[in-house]
Amino acid sequence: SSLGPTLASFSDPRNLDPDYAKFIRETGFDYARDLDHLALAAWPHSMAAATGGAPQPPNITLLAIAQGRFDRAKIAAYVQRNGSVSHHGANDVYDISSGTTGPQILLTLLANDRIAISQGVPLDPVIAAANHPVANPDLAKRISRVAGSAIFAVARASDLATASGIPELQTGPIRKSINSIQTLTLSGQPEANKVTISAESQCDSLTHAVQLVLTLQGLRFLGQAAIADAKHKNQMDSADAATL
C-alpha cells in the first residue's frame, strides 16, 4: 500500500545512522528494498531505574528472523571484518562488535533468504528449532487469529499497569483490572495511506474482564467529554490531553 512510502518520507536520508549506511554500502542490503518479512521477539527486563524511580530505557533482549534478499558472501565478509565467527554444525554464527556497551549481537544465515539476529540470546536453540520446529499449541492458536494481517503481535503481560508508565493506572481498582490482563494480541492492516488496528486482551477471569470493559467504556466517555470542550481542553495539562 502507499503507507510504506508515506512512512519512509518521514525519514531524512541525511540523518541515516552512519553504521547502517556503512552496512548498506558493504553488504548491498537495504531493509526498505530487500526485506520481505520480519519476525521479532522482545523481552524487556526492567522498566524503571533501581534507585530514585526515574524512568530508564528498558534492558531488552531481542531475537529477529528476517526473510528477503541477502548477498550471503558480502554479509559474511562484512561481519568477519567487524566481528568474529564460530561454527555451530553447518551454521556459522557471527559475533558483531559494537561501539556501545551492552549484550552481544549475534547473526547467522539460516538459509540463502533468511537470517537470524539476536541481542543477549544465544542462537544455538534458534538453529536447532529451524531444523526441528516444536509447536506451542497455545501460542499457535493466538497467532492463527491474527496471522492473516500484514502486521501482528502477540505478547504475554505482567504488571501491565506499571509497565504502561501512566500514573493514573498505578493505584485503585483500575490497577487491579489492568494487571488482570495476561496476554495482548494486536493486528494491523494497511489500507491506502492508513492502517486499521485491532487489539484484544485475555484476562485471568470473567469478572476482571467485565470490570475492565466497564472501566474502559467509562474512561472513553469521560475522555471524549473532556476534549470535546475546546476551552476545557486548553486548560488541561498537554500530556493529559494527549493521553485522552
Phi, psi and chi 1 to 4 in degrees:
 res  aa     phi    psi   chi1   chi2   chi3   chi4
   1 SER       -  175.3   77.7      -      -      -
   2 SER   -77.1   -1.6   59.9      -      -      -
   3 LEU   -63.9  -39.2  180.0   65.3      -      -
   4 GLY   -58.5  -56.7      -      -      -      -
   5 PRO   -58.8  -33.8  -25.1   34.3      -      -
   6 THR   -63.1  -45.7  -60.2      -      -      -
   7 LEU   -65.8  -40.6  -65.9  175.3      -      -
   8 ALA   -63.2  -30.7      -      -      -      -
   9 SER   -67.2  -19.1   68.2      -      -      -
  10 PHE   -74.1  -17.9  -64.0  149.6      -      -
  11 SER   -93.0  121.8  176.4      -      -      -
  12 ASP   -82.2  118.8 -172.9  -21.3      -      -
  13 PRO   -56.4  -25.5  -18.5   27.5      -      -
  14 ARG   -68.8  -18.8  -67.0  172.0  -62.8  179.8
  15 ASN   -98.3   12.0  -63.4  -32.1      -      -
  16 LEU   -60.5  131.8 -169.3   65.7      -      -
  17 ASP   -55.4  128.0 -179.1   83.4      -      -
  18 PRO   -57.3  -39.0  -24.5   33.9      -      -
  19 ASP   -64.8  -38.8  -71.6  -22.4      -      -
  20 TYR   -71.7  -37.0 -178.2   58.0      -      -
  21 ALA   -60.6  -40.7      -      -      -      -
  22 LYS   -65.8  -40.4  178.2 -177.0  176.8 -176.3
  23 PHE   -60.1  -43.4 -179.6   82.7      -      -
  24 ILE   -61.9  -45.9  -67.3  175.7      -      -
  25 ARG   -61.9  -41.5  -71.5 -164.9  -55.5  -90.7
  26 GLU   -89.1  -22.0  -63.5 -169.0   17.5      -
  27 THR  -109.6  -18.3   65.9      -      -      -
  28 GLY    77.1    5.9      -      -      -      -
  29 PHE  -100.6  128.1  175.7   81.6      -      -
  30 ASP  -129.5  119.4 -175.4  -11.2      -      -
  31 TYR   -58.7  -32.8   75.8   89.0      -      -
  32 ALA   -65.9  -23.6      -      -      -      -
  33 ARG  -108.3  -36.8  179.1 -168.4   63.2 -137.9
  34 ASP  -107.3   -7.7  -59.7  -46.0      -      -
  35 LEU   -92.9  128.1 -176.5   63.8      -      -
  36 ASP  -101.6  -48.2  -67.1  -30.3      -      -
  37 HIS  -139.0  147.5  -63.2   93.0      -      -
  38 LEU  -138.6  127.6  176.0   68.9      -      -
  39 ALA  -113.7  131.4      -      -      -      -
  40 LEU  -133.5  132.4  176.6   70.2      -      -
  41 ALA  -120.3  139.0      -      -      -      -
  42 ALA  -138.9  140.4      -      -      -      -
  43 TRP  -127.5   98.3  -60.8  -93.5      -      -
  44 PRO   -75.1  133.6   23.9  -29.0      -      -
  45 HIS  -100.7  -26.5  -61.8  -61.0      -      -
  46 SER  -153.0  130.0  175.5      -      -      -
  47 MET  -106.1   -1.4  -60.7  -58.8  -72.1      -
  48 ALA  -148.1  159.4      -      -      -      -
  49 ALA   -69.0  149.9      -      -      -      -
  50 ALA   -68.3  -28.2      -      -      -      -
  51 THR  -127.4  144.1   58.1      -      -      -
  52 GLY    83.4  -19.1      -      -      -      -
  53 GLY    72.7    8.6      -      -      -      -
  54 ALA   -72.5  137.8      -      -      -      -
  55 PRO   -60.2  140.1  -18.3   29.9      -      -
  56 GLN  -134.6  152.0  -64.8  -70.9  -34.5      -
  57 PRO   -60.0  136.8  -20.7   32.3      -      -
  58 PRO   -68.2  147.8   25.4  -34.1      -      -
  59 ASN   -83.2  107.8  176.7   19.0      -      -
  60 ILE  -112.2  129.9  -61.2  179.6      -      -
  61 THR   -92.8  131.8  -62.8      -      -      -
  62 LEU  -126.8  146.5  -65.4  172.0      -      -
  63 LEU  -139.9  126.4  171.2   62.8      -      -
  64 ALA  -129.2  139.3      -      -      -      -
  65 ILE  -121.8  123.0  -61.6  177.2      -      -
  66 ALA  -118.5  140.7      -      -      -      -
  67 GLN  -121.8  131.9 -176.9  170.4  -41.3      -
  68 GLY   176.2 -148.1      -      -      -      -
  69 ARG  -109.1  113.5  -73.2  157.5  -63.6  -74.3
  70 PHE  -124.5  141.0  -51.8  105.2      -      -
  71 ASP   -92.0   97.9 -171.7  -44.3      -      -
  72 ARG   -55.7  -43.8 -167.5 -177.9 -169.2  108.3
  73 ALA   -66.7  -42.7      -      -      -      -
  74 LYS   -66.9  -41.2  -77.1 -173.6  176.6 -179.5
  75 ILE   -65.7  -43.5  -70.1  178.6      -      -
  76 ALA   -61.3  -42.7      -      -      -      -
  77 ALA   -65.2  -40.7      -      -      -      -
  78 TYR   -62.7  -47.1  169.4   83.0      -      -
  79 VAL   -66.4  -39.2  175.3      -      -      -
  80 GLN   -66.8  -29.3  -70.5 -174.9   71.0      -
  81 ARG   -73.9  -25.0  -75.0 -165.5  -61.4  -89.1
  82 ASN  -116.2   11.6  -63.3  -86.4      -      -
  83 GLY  -166.1 -149.1      -      -      -      -
  84 SER  -136.3  165.0   58.8      -      -      -
  85 VAL  -129.1  142.2   59.0      -      -      -
  86 SER  -132.0  155.7   58.5      -      -      -
  87 HIS  -104.5  129.4  -56.3  -73.1      -      -
  88 HIS  -125.7   86.5  -62.4 -111.3      -      -
  89 GLY    66.2 -125.6      -      -      -      -
  90 ALA   -84.7   -3.4      -      -      -      -
  91 ASN  -105.1  138.7  -68.0   79.5      -      -
  92 ASP   -95.3  130.5  -69.1  -24.5      -      -
  93 VAL  -111.3  124.6  174.6      -      -      -
  94 TYR  -102.5  130.5  -56.1   98.9      -      -
  95 ASP   -98.1  110.5 -173.0  -21.3      -      -
  96 ILE   -90.5  122.5  -55.2  173.1      -      -
  97 SER   -67.6  147.6  -59.2      -      -      -
  98 SER  -132.3  146.3  173.9      -      -      -
  99 GLY   -76.6   -9.4      -      -      -      -
 100 THR  -113.5  154.8   58.9      -      -      -
 101 THR   -75.0  152.6   58.7      -      -      -
 102 GLY   146.8 -176.7      -      -      -      -
 103 PRO   -60.5  149.9  -19.1   31.1      -      -
 104 GLN   -67.4  150.4   65.0 -179.6  159.8      -
 105 ILE  -108.1  122.8  -61.4  173.7      -      -
 106 LEU  -114.7  149.4  -58.0  174.9      -      -
 107 LEU  -142.7  139.8  179.8  148.8      -      -
 108 THR  -144.5  148.6 -170.8      -      -      -
 109 LEU   -93.8  112.9  -74.5   97.1      -      -
 110 LEU   -78.3  -27.8  -60.0  172.0      -      -
 111 ALA  -161.0  175.7      -      -      -      -
 112 ASN   -60.8  -29.5  -73.0  -27.5      -      -
 113 ASP  -112.5   17.1   64.8  -16.7      -      -
 114 ARG  -145.9  130.8 -173.7  169.8  -63.6 -179.5
 115 ILE  -127.4  156.6   63.7  173.6      -      -
 116 ALA  -122.3  134.5      -      -      -      -
 117 ILE  -129.5  136.9  -55.0  172.9      -      -
 118 SER  -136.8  154.5   71.4      -      -      -
 119 GLN  -127.9  110.7  175.1  178.5  -71.8      -
 120 GLY    80.9   12.1      -      -      -      -
 121 VAL  -130.2  126.9 -179.0      -      -      -
 122 PRO   -66.7  146.7   22.6  -31.7      -      -
 123 LEU   -92.7   -5.9  -73.3  177.7      -      -
 124 ASP   -55.1  -48.3  -67.1   26.8      -      -
 125 PRO   -63.6  -31.5  -19.6   32.2      -      -
 126 VAL   -67.4  -43.6  179.4      -      -      -
 127 ILE   -62.7  -42.6  -65.3  170.9      -      -
 128 ALA   -64.6  -41.2      -      -      -      -
 129 ALA   -68.2  -31.8      -      -      -      -
 130 ALA   -65.6  -32.4      -      -      -      -
 131 ASN   -87.2  -29.2  -63.7  -36.3      -      -
 132 HIS  -139.4   76.4  -55.5  -76.9      -      -
 133 PRO   -61.7  140.0   13.2  -19.0      -      -
 134 VAL  -118.1  120.7  178.0      -      -      -
 135 ALA   -78.7  143.7      -      -      -      -
 136 ASN  -108.3  101.5 -179.9  -34.4      -      -
 137 PRO   -55.6  -42.5  -24.1   34.2      -      -
 138 ASP   -65.5  -45.3 -177.8   59.6      -      -
 139 LEU   -67.1  -40.7 -175.8   61.1      -      -
 140 ALA   -61.2  -37.2      -      -      -      -
 141 LYS   -65.1  -42.6 -179.3  179.6  178.7 -179.4
 142 ARG   -67.2  -42.5  -62.2 -173.8 -170.2  -73.6
 143 ILE   -65.7  -36.4  -69.5  175.9      -      -
 144 SER   -62.5  -23.4   68.2      -      -      -
 145 ARG   -72.4  -22.6  -66.2  171.5   61.9   88.2
 146 VAL  -125.9   -2.0  -68.7      -      -      -
 147 ALA   -65.1  -15.6      -      -      -      -
 148 GLY   -77.6   -8.1      -      -      -      -
 149 SER   -83.6  154.4  -57.4      -      -      -
 150 ALA   -67.5  -35.0      -      -      -      -
 151 ILE  -130.6  129.6  -53.1  165.0      -      -
 152 PHE  -150.3  159.1   63.2   86.2      -      -
 153 ALA  -146.6  142.1      -      -      -      -
 154 VAL  -130.0  128.0  177.4      -      -      -
 155 ALA  -141.1  144.9      -      -      -      -
 156 ARG   -81.8  149.0  -68.9 -170.3  -63.4  -92.4
 157 ALA  -121.5  139.4      -      -      -      -
 158 SER  -144.8  121.3  176.0      -      -      -
 159 ASP    52.2   55.0 -165.0    6.4      -      -
 160 LEU   -64.6  -31.1 -164.0   56.9      -      -
 161 ALA   -60.2  -47.6      -      -      -      -
 162 THR   -66.4  -43.3  -60.8      -      -      -
 163 ALA   -63.5  -27.3      -      -      -      -
 164 SER   -67.0  -28.7   71.1      -      -      -
 165 GLY    74.8    9.6      -      -      -      -
 166 ILE   -93.9  115.0  -58.8  175.3      -      -
 167 PRO   -55.7  -36.5  -24.1   33.9      -      -
 168 GLU   -65.9  -14.3  -70.8   78.8    6.8      -
 169 LEU   -96.2    1.4  -59.4 -177.3      -      -
 170 GLN   -85.1  -15.7  -53.7  -53.4  -45.7      -
 171 THR  -135.7  164.7   59.5      -      -      -
 172 GLY    76.7 -171.3      -      -      -      -
 173 PRO   -59.8  -32.1  -22.1   32.4      -      -
 174 ILE   -63.0  -35.5 -176.5   62.3      -      -
 175 ARG   -63.5  -42.9  176.2 -179.3  176.8   85.5
 176 LYS   -63.5  -41.1 -172.2  174.1 -177.0 -180.0
 177 SER   -66.2  -45.6  -65.6      -      -      -
 178 ILE   -62.5  -41.3  -66.9  -67.2      -      -
 179 ASN   -75.1   -7.6  -80.4  -14.7      -      -
 180 SER   -77.3  -12.8   72.6      -      -      -
 181 ILE   -69.7  127.3  -64.3  175.4      -      -
 182 GLN  -104.3  -33.8  -63.2 -179.7  -40.9      -
 183 THR  -140.1  152.8   61.5      -      -      -
 184 LEU  -128.3  137.5  -70.3  167.1      -      -
 185 THR  -128.5  132.0  -56.6      -      -      -
 186 LEU  -132.8  141.1  179.9  141.6      -      -
 187 SER  -135.6  146.7   63.7      -      -      -
 188 GLY  -136.4  138.0      -      -      -      -
 189 GLN  -130.0  112.0 -169.9   66.2   41.7      -
 190 PRO   -64.6  138.3  -18.4   31.3      -      -
 191 GLU  -138.5  106.0  -61.8  173.9    1.0      -
 192 ALA    56.4 -123.1      -      -      -      -
 193 ASN  -101.1   21.4   62.2  -17.3      -      -
 194 LYS  -124.6  169.6  -61.1 -179.8 -179.0  179.5
 195 VAL  -137.6  130.4   58.2      -      -      -
 196 THR   -90.7  124.9  -60.3      -      -      -
 197 ILE  -114.3  135.0  -60.3  -71.0      -      -
 198 SER  -131.1  144.6   62.9      -      -      -
 199 ALA  -132.8  148.2      -      -      -      -
 200 GLU  -141.6  142.9  179.8 -178.5  -75.5      -
 201 SER  -131.1  154.4   67.6      -      -      -
 202 GLN  -118.2  126.8 -179.1  176.1   -1.8      -
 203 CYS   -97.1  170.9  -63.3      -      -      -
 204 ASP   -80.1   -8.9   57.1   12.4      -      -
 205 SER  -160.7  159.3   69.8      -      -      -
 206 LEU   -63.6  -39.0  175.6   60.7      -      -
 207 THR   -58.8  -47.8  -60.8      -      -      -
 208 HIS   -66.4  -35.6  -76.9  149.3      -      -
 209 ALA   -63.2  -45.2      -      -      -      -
 210 VAL   -65.0  -42.9  171.8      -      -      -
 211 GLN   -59.6  -40.6  -71.2  174.0  -14.9      -
 212 LEU   -67.8  -42.5 -175.0   57.5      -      -
 213 VAL   -60.3  -47.2  168.0      -      -      -
 214 LEU   -63.9  -39.2  -65.7  175.3      -      -
 215 THR   -64.4  -45.7  -61.3      -      -      -
 216 LEU   -65.3  -38.6  -68.8  174.6      -      -
 217 GLN   -63.6  -40.9  -72.1  177.2  -22.1      -
 218 GLY   -65.3  -43.0      -      -      -      -
 219 LEU   -64.7  -38.4  -71.0  174.3      -      -
 220 ARG   -65.3  -41.7 -178.3  170.9   61.3  176.8
 221 PHE   -62.5  -46.5  174.8   79.6      -      -
 222 LEU   -65.9  -40.0  -66.3  173.6      -      -
 223 GLY   -63.9  -43.2      -      -      -      -
 224 GLN   -63.3  -40.4  -71.8  173.4  -26.7      -
 225 ALA   -65.8  -37.4      -      -      -      -
 226 ALA   -68.8  -41.0      -      -      -      -
 227 ILE   -91.4   -6.4   61.4  177.3      -      -
 228 ALA   -71.9  -29.1      -      -      -      -
 229 ASP   -91.5  108.5 -174.6  -23.6      -      -
 230 ALA   -58.7  -39.4      -      -      -      -
 231 LYS   -63.6  -44.4 -179.4  179.1  178.2 -179.9
 232 HIS   -65.0  -40.9 -173.4 -162.1      -      -
 233 LYS   -62.7  -39.8 -177.6  178.5  179.3 -179.7
 234 ASN   -67.4  -22.2  -69.1  -25.3      -      -
 235 GLN   -85.4  -10.9  -65.7  173.3  -15.8      -
 236 MET   -80.7  155.7  -64.8  171.9   60.1      -
 237 ASP   -61.7  137.9  177.9   81.4      -      -
 238 SER   -61.7  -35.0   57.7      -      -      -
 239 ALA   -67.4  -39.4      -      -      -      -
 240 ASP   -65.1  -41.4  -69.0  -18.9      -      -
 241 ALA   -63.8  -40.3      -      -      -      -
 242 ALA   -65.0  -39.8      -      -      -      -
 243 THR   -63.1  -43.2  -60.4      -      -      -
 244 LEU   -65.7      -  -70.1  174.6      -      -
